């Protein structure tokens, strides 16, 4: 592929473009120093400038792991401990997949968020703690990013680390990666409910970015020292020795709501169900897999009024929450088991 390195002049032009507010004009000496430091990091490809020895429990205890990754791995371990503690309330991860947020353009709340507000009290009434993941903050909150998946898994499953080690990349300015906070939310959850609109027959951009970055939960390598970082040759050798494809989120229950105004709701619902099933999460049943239309083929300008008037759709959304909550309770009390428990995929990938 063509080279991606840029020269000093291009780097400086792009760096300074982020500081175009007139408030920065008196700070040119300071900015010059920052540009110089940033160029040095870029020129020497310092992806992870802060590292620590991996220590006991890793294939190579002396390997220098990124401090960011170690901190996220510990957060995952703590989230798993909470998940497994029967003394704690079970947790629901409630996800708003819409990119719309009234605190930025278009200045209006999303219908997906209204559905989140509708079902949250329902979960509390059933005795669950709720973590809300509002993906609209990617468009409305400073420093919120989900960087693209680099498809390391297509080189080798062992090269795709759990949690993802591709970011942050300080030399390229690829920082503030929200996934380091999102992974523990998934691990701690006993049930996941996703509410999303349809954007051109697909999920919104932020939701799709999170989906892609969760590929490491589907067979990812929990020990980057076993591949000495991103050493493709070592990863391929490790996979060919017989990779176990660990399912890091298996056994959690899920429900989904996909809504649109004209087309695509059924498609998005199927995509989400297939993806979650591939991760070996368990559907809370047909009632918990909902799609439908609000104000079908009506003007966008009246869509919120259409949602207010559509009590049947609101009940459909509430039923997803009720079914999900019931499934988790039945499973925790030993009255519901995974029918596929103990079965192994003969062709895992």
N, C-alpha and C positions, 0 to 999 in steps of 0.2 A: 504494500500500500504506500501511497506517497508519504514523505516525511511530514511530521507535524510540528517540528521545532520552529520557533519564530525568533527573529533577531531582536537585539536590544531595543531598537527604536520602536518596533511593533509592540513589544512587551510594555515599554514605558507608556506608549499611547493608550493602550488598553487599561493599564493600571490607573493612569490619571483620569481616564474617562469616568471612573467610579467616584471621583472627587470633584465633579464639575460644579457643585453648589458654590455660589460666591462666598459662603462662609469659610471655605478652605483657602481662599486667595491669600490671606496674611500668613499662611503656614507653609509657604513654598520650601523653605529650608528643611523643615521637618519632613515634608513630602518627598523631597529629594533623597533624604536619608532612607525613608521607607522604600522608595523605588529601588535604591541600591541594594538594600537587604533582600527585597523581594526577588530581584534579578539574580542575586547570588544563590538563593534557594532554588530558583527555577533552573539556572544554568547547571547546578550540581545535582538536580533531581532529588532533592531531599523530601521524599514523600512523607516519611515518618521521622521527624527530627528527634522526637522524644521516645526513647525505648527503655525497656527493662529486661533483664534475663528472665526467660520463661520459668525456670525453676522446676521443682519436682512435679511429676505427673504428666510431663510432656516428653515426646520422643527424643528431643534434643534440649535438655534443660539449660544449656549454655547459649541457646539461640536468642538473639535480641528481638523481642516482640514489641510492637508498637504499644505504648502506654494506653492509648485510646482503646485498642482492641482488648487489652487485659482488663480494663475497667468495665467494658461492655460485657465481657465474658463473666466477670464476677456478678454483674447485675443480672445476667441470665440465671446464674446458679442460685442467687437469692430469690429470684422470681419463681424458679422451679421448687425451691424449698417452701415458699408460701403456698404454691399450688398444691403441694403434697401434704400440707399440714391440715389434718381433719378438724383441728380446733378453730381454724379461721373460717370466716364466711367464704363461700364460693364467690368467684368473681366473673363478671360479664365484661367483655370488651365490646363496646357499642361504637360502631364506626360510621361517621358521616362521610360518604364518598363524594359529595358535591364540592366543586371548587368555588361556588358562589358564597360570598360573605358580605353582609351589609356594611362592613367597615371599610370597604373599598368598592371600586366599580363592580357591579352596577348599583350599589347602595341599597340592596334589598336582601332580606333573609331568604335562604333557600327552603324549598319545601322539604328536602331531605332533612335539614336541621329541625324543622318543625316536627317531623316524625320522630327524630331522636328525642325531642322534648316530650313527645307523646308517650313513648314507651319507657323512658327512664324511670318514672314513678312506679310503673308496673313491676319492674325488676326489684325495686326497693321493697315494694309490698310483698314480694315473694321471698324476701330475706337475702337478697344478693347485694354485694358491693359492686359498683359500676365504675369502670374506667371509660371515659369518653375520648375517642380519638377523632378529632375534628380536622379532616384533611383540607378543609378550606383555609386553614391557617397557612398553607403553602402560598396562597395568593394574597394574604392579608397581614401576615406577621413578619417583622424583620428577622432575617437570619434563619428562616425555615426552608430547608431544602431536602428533597429526596433525589439524590443523584442517580443517573441511569445505571442499570445493570450492565456489566461488561461481558456477560456470557462466558465467564471462566469455565462454567460447567461443560460447555461445548468442547473444551480442550480436554478436561478430565473432571470427573466428579470430585476427586480428591483435591483439585485445585480451587474448588468453591468452598470457602471456609465458613463455618458457623460459629459466631456471627460473621457477616461479611467483613473482609479485611481490605477491600479495594479502596475504602474511604475511611477517614479523610486523607486527601492527598494535598499536603500543604504547598508543595512546589507548584502545583497547578491552580492553587486557589480554590480547590474543591473541598470546602470545609462546611461546618454547620450541618452535617448530615443527620437528619432527624431519625434515621433508621436505628441509630444507636440507642435511642429512647423508645422506639416503637417495638423492637424485638422483645424486650422484657415484658411489655404489655401483653403480647401474644402468649408468651410462656406462662405468665401468671394466670391467664384466663382459663376458666372451666368451660365457658361458652363464648362464642363470637357471633355478633349480629351485625351485618353490613346493610346499610341503607344507602342506595345510590340512584341517581338519575341516569338516563341514557344520553350519551353524547355521540351522535353520529354512529349509532348501532354498537357502540362500545362503552366501556366504563370511562369516567372522566380521567384526565391526565394524571392527577395525583394518585388516585386509586390504582391505576395501572402501574405507575412507578413503584408503589409499595408492593404490589403483586409480584412484579419482576424481581425486586430485591429480596423477596421471601423465598426465592428458589433455593437458597442455602439451607432452609429448613427441610427441604425435601431431599435428604441424602448428603448434606454438606459435611465437610471435614471439620471436626471440632479441635483439631491440633495443627495449626499452621507450621509448627516446627517440623512436622513429618514431611513437609514439602519444602522446607527452608524458604518460607515465603511463597513467592509465585514462580517456583522453578518447575516449568512445565514437564520436563523430562522425568523428574522425580515423582510428580503427581501421576503421570501416565503409568509408570512402573508400579506404583502403589495400587492404582485402580485395577490393573491387570492381574495383580496377585489375588484379587477377589475382594471387591469392595462391598461392605454390608448395606450401603444406602440407608443410613439411619433416618427415621422419620421423627424429627425433633418436636413436632407438635401433635403427634398422633393421639387419638382418643378424646380430644376436645370436641364439643358439640357446636353446631352452627345453625344459623338461620339467615336468610337473605330477603331483602325487599328491593326489587328493581322497578322503577316507575318512569313512565314517559308520557308524551302527549300525542304521539302519532304512530311511531314505529320503534322496534328494537327492544322493548322491555323483556320479552320472552328470551331473546338472544342473550342479553346481558345476564339474566337470571341463570340460564343454562351454563354460561361461561363461568360464573362465580361458583355454582354448585360443582361443576366438573373440576375446577381448580382446587376447591377446598377438599373434595373427595380424594383427589390425587395426593394431597398432603396427609391423607388418612384421618382427617377430621370426620365426624359422624353427623349426618343430617338429623335434625330433630323431627323429621317427617315431612310429608307433602305439604301440610299446613304451614310449615316453617320455610317453604320455598315459594315465595310470592312474587308475582309480577302483575302489573296492571297500568292503566292509563288514567291520568287526572285531566279533566277537561279535554277529552279526546277531540282532536281537530278543531278546538276552539281557540280564540285569540290568546296569545301569551299574556296579554295585559290583564286577563281575568282569571289566570291560573290559580292564584291564591284563593280567590273567592270560590273557585271550583273545588278546591281541596276542603274548604270550610263546609261546603254543601254535601260533600261525598262521605257521608257517615259510614257507608259500607266499606269504602277503601280504608278509612281510619280503623275500622274494626279488623280488617284483614291484616293491617300492620300490627295491631295489638295482639292478634292471634299468633303471629310469628314469635313475638316475645313470650307469650304464654306457653307456647309449645316448647320453645327453647328452655325456658325455666323449668318446665315439668320434666323434660328429658334429663336435665342435669340432676334434679332432685331424685328421680327414679334411679339413675345410675349410681349416685352416691349412697343410696340406701340399699343397693344390691338388688333392685327390682328390674333393672334394665341393663342388658349386657350387649356388647358389640357382637353381632352374629358372625363377624369375620375374625373374632378373636382367635389367635393361635395359627391362623392361616398365613402362609407366606406367598408372596408374588413369585411365580417361577421365573419371570423375566423382569426383575426390578430395573428401573432406570429413572 
